[in-house]
């Protein structure tokens, strides 16, 4: 299988997976996160008429399976600036 075929297979498989995710509750945001058409388009396009490079799309689709699990398990997020927590 060449790289183009691998990309197309990963993209097709994960587009189907993406459509099945629906919504995930995220403890950090305290709300449901929707995996909808806008999110799928974000994986494929930088701007409305400007597709992301195939290599970029490939990595996004390849790692997509991690997104729901990460969102479910994020209890909080903090940034430290010196002694202050924001």
Secondary structure, 3 states (H helix, E strand, C coil): CCHHHHHHHHHHHHHHHHHHHCEEEECCCCEEEECCHHHHHHHHEEECCEECCHHHHHHHHHCHHHHHHHHHHCCCCCCEECCEEC
